[in-house]
C-alpha cells in the first residue's frame, strides 16, 4: 500500500487562495512585532480556524490515497487517514510510526514560534530516542515557522534543536504553509534542495498513531 505524506494545507479552504494565505501570514508577523492584546487574540482566532480534520479527510479521500498529514494540529487515526498532530500544543505531541519499517512521521514542530519553545526538550528527547531505535524520520510540514520569523532569527534562537535535526542520519522534511520558503527550510535543517511538497511510503506495514512521551 502506498501512503501519501503531505502537510494538508492544500485541502484547507481557509488557505485555498493567495489572498487567504497572505492574511494569516501577515497577521503572524504583525502580532509578534506589535505584541498588542487585540492583535494577539485575532491571530489566535485565525490560527484556530483550521483546527478540524474534516476538510483534510475529505481531500485525502477525494485524492484516493491513504494519507498521513498534519496542519490541523489535531491527532487522529481512522482507517486510511492519520493526522500526527503537532509539537506546539494544544494536544500532547504525537507521531505516526511504521513499526516494522522503523519510520516515524511527525508534523508541525513550528521551530522558532514562541509556543513551540516549551516543547523543544520533548522534541530533543524524541530525537534521541528515535536515534537509538534506528528510525527514519519524516517531518511533514511546518517544521520551522518561517511565516513570522526570519531564517536568521530561527537559526539563532533554536540552534540546539536545529543542530540535532541536521545531525540526524536519516531525517527528511516536506514543505508546509508555514515553511513554504523551501530554500530557507533546507538551510535551517541542513538538507540540500529540492525539498518536496509530498512523498510516498510504499509498505505493507500498518502505521500507528502514538503520543509522546508514551
matplotlib code that plots the C-alpha trace (Angstrom):
import matplotlib.pyplot as plt

x = [0.0, 1.2, 0.8, 0.9, 2.8, 1.6, 1.2, -2.5, -2.9, -3.7, -7.2, -7.8, -10.5, -9.1, -5.9, -7.1, -6.1, -3.1, -5.1, -6.3, -2.8, -1.5, -3.8, -2.7, 1.0, 1.0, -1.1, 1.7, 4.3, 2.3, 1.2, 4.7, 6.1, 3.5, 2.6, -0.7, -3.6, -6.4, -4.0, -2.9, -6.5, -7.2, -4.1, -5.2, -8.7, -7.3, -5.0, -7.8, -10.0, -8.0, -8.3, -10.5, -9.7, -12.9, -11.6, -8.3, -10.1, -12.4, -9.4, -7.5, -10.5, -11.0, -7.4, -7.7, -4.5, -4.1, -2.8, -0.7, -0.8, -0.7, -1.7, -4.8, -2.7, -5.4, -4.1, -6.5, -6.5, -9.2, -9.0, -6.8, -6.2, -3.7, -3.1, 0.1, -0.9, 1.7, 4.6, 3.4, 0.1, -2.7, -2.6, 0.1, 2.8, 2.0, 3.8, 2.8, 5.1, 5.5, 6.8, 8.3, 9.8, 11.2, 9.7, 8.3, 6.3, 5.9, 4.4, 4.0, 7.1, 6.9, 10.5, 11.0, 7.5, 7.1, 4.5, 6.9, 9.8, 8.4, 8.2, 11.8, 13.1, 10.4, 11.4, 15.1, 14.2, 12.2, 15.1, 17.5, 15.1, 14.5, 18.2, 18.6, 15.8, 17.3, 14.2, 13.9, 12.1, 9.8, 8.7, 5.8, 5.3, 5.6, 8.9, 10.0, 7.9, 9.1, 5.8, 6.6, 10.4, 13.4, 15.8, 18.5, 16.3, 15.2, 18.8, 20.0, 17.1, 16.8, 20.3, 20.3, 17.3, 18.2, 21.7, 20.1, 18.0, 20.9, 23.0, 20.3, 21.3, 18.0, 15.8, 13.5, 11.3, 8.3, 7.2, 4.1, 2.4, 4.4, 7.7, 6.9, 10.3, 11.9, 15.4, 15.4, 13.8, 16.6, 19.3, 17.9, 17.6, 20.8, 19.2, 20.0, 17.3, 14.9, 12.6, 9.4, 5.8, 4.8, 6.2, 5.1, 5.9, 5.2, 4.8, 2.8, 3.3, 0.4, 1.0, 0.0, -0.6, 1.2, 1.6, 5.0, 6.0, 4.2]
y = [0.0, 3.5, 6.0, 9.7, 12.0, 15.6, 18.6, 19.0, 22.8, 22.1, 20.9, 23.8, 26.2, 28.9, 28.8, 28.0, 31.2, 33.6, 36.4, 33.9, 32.7, 36.3, 37.3, 34.8, 35.1, 38.9, 38.6, 36.4, 39.0, 41.9, 40.4, 39.3, 42.7, 44.8, 42.3, 44.0, 42.2, 42.6, 41.6, 38.6, 37.5, 37.9, 35.9, 33.1, 33.2, 32.8, 30.1, 28.1, 28.3, 25.3, 23.1, 20.4, 17.3, 17.2, 19.0, 17.1, 13.8, 14.8, 16.0, 12.8, 10.6, 12.6, 12.2, 8.5, 7.7, 6.5, 9.7, 10.9, 14.7, 17.4, 21.1, 20.9, 20.1, 17.5, 13.9, 11.4, 7.9, 6.3, 3.6, 5.2, 8.6, 9.6, 13.1, 13.2, 16.4, 19.0, 19.7, 23.1, 22.5, 22.3, 18.5, 16.2, 15.7, 12.7, 10.8, 8.1, 5.0, 2.3, -0.3, -2.9, -0.3, 1.8, 5.0, 7.8, 10.7, 14.0, 17.3, 20.9, 21.4, 25.2, 25.6, 29.3, 30.1, 31.2, 28.5, 25.7, 26.7, 24.9, 21.7, 21.7, 19.5, 16.9, 17.1, 16.7, 13.6, 12.2, 12.6, 11.0, 8.0, 7.7, 7.6, 4.7, 2.9, 3.5, 5.2, 7.2, 10.4, 12.4, 15.8, 16.6, 20.4, 23.4, 22.1, 25.7, 28.8, 31.0, 32.9, 35.2, 34.6, 35.0, 32.2, 34.1, 34.6, 31.0, 29.8, 32.0, 31.2, 27.5, 26.4, 23.3, 21.6, 22.5, 21.1, 17.9, 17.6, 18.4, 15.7, 13.1, 10.5, 9.9, 12.9, 14.1, 17.2, 18.2, 21.8, 23.2, 26.5, 28.0, 26.9, 27.4, 29.1, 25.8, 27.1, 28.6, 25.5, 23.4, 25.7, 25.5, 21.7, 21.1, 19.4, 20.2, 21.1, 20.1, 19.9, 18.2, 19.1, 15.4, 11.9, 8.3, 5.4, 2.0, -0.6, -3.5, -2.1, -0.6, 2.9, 3.6, 6.9, 7.3, 10.0, 11.3, 10.6, 7.3]
z = [0.0, -0.8, 2.0, 1.0, 3.2, 2.8, 5.1, 4.4, 4.0, 0.3, 1.5, 3.9, 2.5, 4.7, 2.6, -0.9, -2.5, -2.3, -0.5, 2.1, 2.7, 2.9, 5.8, 8.5, 7.4, 7.7, 11.0, 12.4, 11.6, 12.8, 16.1, 17.0, 16.1, 17.9, 20.8, 21.4, 23.0, 20.4, 17.6, 19.6, 20.0, 16.3, 15.4, 17.7, 16.2, 12.7, 13.8, 15.2, 12.1, 10.6, 13.7, 12.2, 10.2, 8.3, 5.2, 5.3, 5.4, 2.6, 0.5, 1.1, 0.2, -3.0, -4.0, -3.2, -1.3, 2.2, 3.8, 6.7, 7.3, 9.9, 9.6, 11.9, 15.0, 15.9, 16.2, 14.7, 13.3, 11.2, 8.5, 5.8, 7.4, 10.1, 11.4, 13.6, 15.4, 16.4, 18.8, 19.9, 21.7, 22.5, 22.4, 23.6, 20.9, 18.6, 15.9, 13.4, 13.4, 10.9, 13.4, 11.1, 8.7, 11.6, 10.2, 12.3, 10.9, 12.8, 11.8, 12.9, 15.0, 14.3, 15.4, 16.0, 17.1, 20.8, 21.5, 20.3, 22.7, 25.7, 23.6, 22.4, 25.3, 24.5, 20.8, 21.7, 23.8, 20.9, 18.5, 20.9, 21.4, 17.7, 17.0, 19.5, 17.6, 14.2, 12.9, 9.7, 10.5, 8.2, 9.3, 7.0, 7.1, 9.3, 10.7, 11.0, 11.5, 8.6, 8.3, 11.2, 11.8, 9.5, 8.8, 10.7, 13.8, 13.9, 13.5, 16.4, 18.8, 18.1, 17.3, 19.6, 18.1, 14.6, 15.1, 16.4, 13.3, 10.9, 12.6, 12.5, 10.0, 8.3, 8.6, 5.8, 5.5, 3.4, 2.9, 4.7, 4.6, 7.5, 5.9, 2.3, 1.8, 0.9, 0.5, 4.0, 5.4, 3.9, 5.2, 8.7, 8.9, 6.9, 3.9, 0.3, -2.3, -3.6, -0.5, -1.7, -1.1, -0.6, -0.6, -0.6, 1.6, -0.2, 2.5, 3.9, 7.4, 9.3, 10.7, 14.3, 16.0, 19.3, 21.9, 23.1, 25.7, 25.7]

ax = plt.figure().add_subplot(projection="3d")
ax.plot(x, y, z, "-o")
ax.set_aspect("equal")
plt.show()
